[in-house]
Amino acid sequence: MNAIIIEDNPIDLLNLESLLSKYFPEIAILGHATSVKSGIELLSTTKPDLVIADVQLPDGVSFDILNQLESFPFQLIVISAFDSYAMNAIKIGAIDYILKPATRVTLENAINKAKVQVDQKIRMEQMSMMLQTYYKGSPAQRIALPNSEGLRFVKLEEILYCKAEGNYTNFHLINNKKEMVSQTLKEVETKLAQNDNFLRIHKSFMVNLKYVVDYKKGRGGQVILEDQSELEVAPDKKEALLKRLHGK
């Protein structure tokens, strides 16, 4: 498992590197950053499985880094000297929240949670690839959604839209059903992009154009679905959306 550390305090950084080196030699540290800016730069050049990030940084908070990413296909452990950021960390998709100073026990608990998610993701990707190979040559009519018990197969025509929820994606289905999966919207987009009915309209939304009944004008605008859901459209996605809707 590969990891990066985002921490501006030299003492806390040294503590984390020492704990990881001594007790978790299987984790390779790809690098560390000390600010929001350098954190974004580091993430653009590495592909970590795990990110350990302090909240307060000289030029902002680590949540600012995640807000600027289209997706983050890694597990996130947030650390802080204060417990007031815990709820925000959970909402954004952190696997765990550690109060400083990090110890072997607190770090081990968090890393074990991350390992479970990383291992599950690898198994699901392997299984999905096997299925894609098996059905190669036939247009996909279903998508395999990983859950705690294995895979659930959902018909593409049952998907209204997909919403990014940090490291997860929430599938909103017909009949008011929902399925949360431990995959980023970027990963889901890769699977659905080959189907002409699906389009990424925002960093948080991918929509099934089949269910769009109205478009509201605006800088980016909004789409209204058959179930009356209203989804924001990013300004840079507006033109592609309107072209697809006119040709639908």
N, C-alpha and C positions, 0 to 999 in steps of 0.2 A: 504494500500500500504506500502511495506517495502522498506527501503532505507539504503545505507551506504554512508559515507562521506570520501573522500580522500583529506586531507588537512594537511600541515605541519606547517602552521602558527597558533599559539595558539589563537591569537586575531580573525582571520578570522574563525577559527573553532568554537569558542565560539559564534560569531555572527550568523553563520549558525544554530547552535544547538538552540540558543535562538529564532530565527525567526521561525524555524520549530516547536518548542515546543509551542510557543505562538499563531501562526496563522495557523498551519497545524497539529493539534493534531491527525488527522487520519493517519498520516505517522509515522510508527514505525521505529526508528533508530536501525539497527541491530549491528552497530559498526562503528568505524572510523579507518583509516590508515593514516600514515604520510610519506610513501615512496612507491616507486614502488614495492619493495620486500614485504612489509607488505600489500600492496594493493592486490597483487596476492594471498597471503596467505588468506586474508579476503574473497576474492571472491571464493576461493576454498572451504570455509566452510559455506558460506551463499548463499542464492538465492534471491537477492534483485530485486525488480521491477524497482528501480531507483538508479542510482549512480550519486552523485554530486562530481566532481573531479576538483581540482586545476591542472593547467598545470605543473608548475614548482615544482619539488620535489627534495629533497637532492641527490637522486641517479639517477635522470633522469627526464623524463616528463611522465605525466599520459598516453600519447599515447603509451608509451612503454608497459604499462600493457595490453592494448587492443591488441597490436600486438602479444602478447604471448598467447592470448586466442584463442582457436579454434573457438569460437563463443561467442557473448555476448547477451543473451536473456533478456536484461534490457534496460530501457531508460537511456540515458546519458545526464547530464547537465554539461557543462564545464564552469569553472570560472577562471578568470585570471585578473591580474592588467594591462595587455596589450591586445590590440586588434589585435596584429600581428598573434595570433594563431587561429583566428576565422575561416579562410578558412580551415585549417587543421581539426578543430573540425567538421565542416560541412561535409567534405569529409569522415571522419571516421564514421559518422552516429549520431553525437550529435543532440539531439532534440532542444537544445538552447545553447546560449553562453552568459554568464553574466560577465560584468566588475565589479571588486571589487571597493568598498565594496558592497556586495549583500544587497538589500533592500527588504522590503515586496513586493513592486510592481514588481521588476524584478524577484524575486523568484516566485511570484504568477503566472506571465505570463508563466514562464518556466514549473512550476509544472502542470498548467492546460493543457499545450500541452502534457506533459507526461501522465496525467490521461486519456486523450482522446485515446492515443495509447494503454495504458494498458487495458482500458475498451473494446476497439475494438478487441484487441487480445483475451481477454477472451470470448467475444461473438462469434468470429470466431472459436475458439477452441471448444466451446460448440456445435456450429452448425456442425462443421466437425465431432465431435464424434457422433452426432445424425445420420449423414449420414452414417458413418462407421458401426454403429449398424444396420441401416436399410438394408445395403447391405452386412451384415456379411455372410460369407460363399461363396461369389462370389468374384473372383479375381478382384481387382480394375483396371479399365481401364482408369479412369480419376482422376484428382486431383483438389480439390477445392482451388482456389487462392483468398484470401480476397482482396477486393479493397474498395474504398470509397463508392461504391454503394451497396456492399454486397459480393457476391461470383461469380467468373467466373470459369467455369468448362473447364479444358483443357485436351485433350486426351494425355495419356502418350507417345504415339507414335509421338506426335508433338514436344516433348521436345528434343532439341539437347543437351543442358547442362544448369546447374544452376551455377551462380556465386555469391559469397558472396560480399555484399556491406555494411559492418558494420552491423547494426541491420536489414538490408534488404537483400533480395535475388532477383537477376535478372534472370528471366527465359528467356533463348534464345530459340526461337521456330523456326520451319521451316518457309520458306518464309520471312525470315528477320524480324519476329515479336518478340517483347519483352514484358514481363510482370514483373513489379516490385511489390513485396509483402512485407509487414511489418512482415516478419518472418526471423529468422536466418537460415543459411544454415544447421545448426545442426537440427533444427526443421523440415526443408524440408527433410533432410536425413532420419529422423525417418519415414516419410510417404512413401518415395520412396524405402527404403532399401529392402522391401519385394519383389520388382520386380527385377528379375535377370538381367535386362538390365541396371540397374543403379548402379554406383559405385563411391564412394568418392575417388578422385585421388589426392587431394591437399586440404589444409585448405580453399582454395578459390573456388574449383571446384568440382562439381558432374556431371558426364558425362553419357549420354545414349550410351552404348557400341555399340548399333545398328548402330550408325552413324560414328564410328571410321573407318577410311580407311587406316591409316598409323601410325606407331610408330617410333619416332626418338630416337636413343640411346643417353644416357647421364647419369649423376649421378642419376637423376630421369627420365630424358627423357621428351619427349613431345608426345602428341597424336594430329593427324590431323583429323579433321572431314570432312564430305562431303561438308560442306559450306566453307572449307579451314580455319576454325578457328584452331589456334594452342594453346593448353592448356598445362601448365606446370604440370609435375607429381612429387609429393614429393618422395624423395628417399625411405621413409618407406612405400610408397604405390605401389612402382614399381613391387614387386614380385606378389602381389595380382592382379594387373592389368594384367600382362603378363599371369598369370594362367587363368584369365577369358577370355582374348582375344584368347588364344589357344583353349579354350573350347567353344568359342562362336559359 
